[in-house]
Amino acid sequence: MNLSSFTAPATAVVIGASGGIGAAVRQHLEDSPVFNDVIAFRRPALDLKDEDSIRGAAASIDRPIDLVFVATGVLHTDSYQPEKALRQVDPQAMQDVFAINTIGPALVAKHFLPKMRKDAKSVFAALSARVGSISDNRLGGWVSYRASKAALNMVLKTAAIEHRRSRPQSVLLALHPGTVDTRLSSPFQRGVPDGKLFDPAFSAGKLLQVIDHVQPDDSGSFYAWDGQPITF
Ligand SMILES: NC(=O)c1ccc[n+]([C@@H]2O[C@H](COP(=O)([O-])OP(=O)(O)OC[C@H]3O[C@@H](n4cnc5c(N)ncnc54)[C@H](OP(=O)(O)O)[C@@H]3O)[C@@H](O)[C@H]2O)c1
């Protein structure tokens, strides 16, 4: 992994390093010659539902951060599954999905963006999902997950506008990793065409290539693993 658009020795933060994609991103960064400092957070040290833990995690970092990669997210738990129809919408489940997929990353941005490097390229990237694209929604279903990712995209776009005022070389991104073989996708892999279910290491490598290529003008955008932009 090259990542030569960043200034060595660089510092990366991976949030959700226990996840399928998060663990693979962490591994790639640790193997890269540019990032000599890779700080990984996971529960319980950083819980997206506990702002104090997010504040504390950010405060524990005493050097400028070059890359924050937010690899957390939820689609289903032991208590709920994504809705097949509107009649299945449950307020508790929907609140939980928003707490993890939207509000948590917004709080991570709130506490980590002020710690980003000012004098060179920096990237704050969060995993969204193509199904969060409003213009691309042809199938319906998965109301809470889709809505939480569309709202996440808006959080990132809004934060990008504010953040570029103090850090003109910053890039904020929403990323779609493809369909990746993890705990999150495991109940939904049956219809995936051959060759389209990615290994986490493959997806993580592609996402880091996208991160390496983006420029400040791309800030606030939504990109897929293959570098193609996705319309909101
Ligand atoms: N896999 C796919 O096909 C796919 C497709 C499109 C988008 N995505 C997106 O990619 C992201 C990562 O998914 P994945 O496939 O790698 O899933 P995963 O293996 O299930 O990882 C999810 C991660 O989120 C963390 N997390 C959940 N709730 C949390 C909380 N309250 N506080 C802190 N961390 C929390 C989990 O931590 P614990 O280990 O503590 O539970 C885990 O590290 C998600 O945003 C997902 O929407 C995935």
The ligand as a Gaussian input file, in Angstrom:
#p B3LYP/6-31G(d) Opt

LIG

0 1
 N      -19.966000      -5.647000       4.615000
 C      -20.618000      -5.075000       3.591000
 O      -20.982000      -5.726000       2.608000
 C      -20.900000      -3.590000       3.616000
 C      -21.534000      -3.014000       2.502000
 C      -21.803000      -1.650000       2.519000
 C      -21.440000      -0.886000       3.608000
 N      -20.813000      -1.474000       4.678000
 C      -20.475000      -0.633000       5.830000
 O      -19.163000      -0.889000       6.262000
 C      -19.050000      -0.647000       7.674000
 C      -18.292000      -1.777000       8.364000
 O      -19.013000      -2.944000       8.225000
 P      -18.389000      -4.417000       8.296000
 O      -18.933000      -5.103000       7.109000
 O      -16.913000      -4.380000       8.531000
 O      -19.175000      -4.955000       9.571000
 P      -18.721000      -5.624000      10.940000
 O      -17.647000      -6.616000      10.717000
 O      -19.990000      -6.054000      11.581000
 O      -18.099000      -4.372000      11.747000
 C      -18.891000      -3.424000      12.376000
 C      -18.038000      -2.639000      13.344000
 O      -18.853000      -1.614000      13.968000
 C      -18.566000      -1.656000      15.355000
 N      -19.635000      -1.093000      16.164000
 C      -20.955000      -1.412000      16.147000
 N      -21.601000      -0.711000      17.113000
 C      -20.669000       0.051000      17.740000
 C      -20.702000       0.985000      18.808000
 N      -21.833000       1.267000      19.471000
 N      -19.550000       1.581000      19.191000
 C      -18.389000       1.292000      18.568000
 N      -18.278000       0.413000      17.550000
 C      -19.420000      -0.190000      17.150000
 C      -18.358000      -3.129000      15.655000
 O      -17.769000      -3.286000      16.922000
 P      -17.955000      -4.643000      17.809000
 O      -16.944000      -5.605000      17.260000
 O      -17.675000      -4.168000      19.198000
 O      -19.378000      -5.088000      17.602000
 C      -17.449000      -3.494000      14.488000
 O      -16.126000      -3.049000      14.740000
 C      -20.488000      -0.403000       8.162000
 O      -20.699000       0.993000       8.276000
 C      -21.344000      -0.944000       7.039000
 O      -22.582000      -0.277000       6.964000
 C      -20.538000      -2.805000       4.713000

